[in-house]
Amino acid sequence: FDGQDAAAPGHDLAALILDLTASRRKVWELQGVMAAAALPEVTGIGPVEVDLVVRYQEGRYLVRGQLSGAIQMTCSRCLEEFSWPLRVTVERSYKSGPDPNRSSGELHISDDTVYLEDGRLSVRRLVSEDVVLNLPIMALCDPGCAGLCQQCGANRNLEGCDCASQSANEGSFAALGKLVHKT
């Protein structure tokens, strides 16, 4: 795809590869959808809406835009399934050709530019990387999630239990508490 026509809204962008070296275009507008099947590295993801602009500027291809969708996740505290809203702002810089930072065999990163050896930009790879990099480290259904009781396993968001009051009296340091009260 040399960018003669911008991808239309609703268009499946999974197979889209921009040949940055062959095209004389300075701007590509990409609006469409990335199907869940195109992103196998992200479990539970639904279709991702893609709205990107690729612009040639000062010797680089700047990619800016938004990705949005939803991912079915499991809460790290209560183990309940929930839908996490995916909202990613994309800001990337690409250059065609070999990475000058790798010339000595060692990698020296001097900027945030990604070098494309073959001058071809895979939209699927860009979307996949940005989605994965923006996943939460600890998925929570709610910031105030109370989680599961460590003794009885009850979901403390849905039901109460008295294990916490019992464990305060019967914990591993309960014997020390008795010694302190004797003196």
Disulfide bonds with the S-S distance in Angstrom:
none
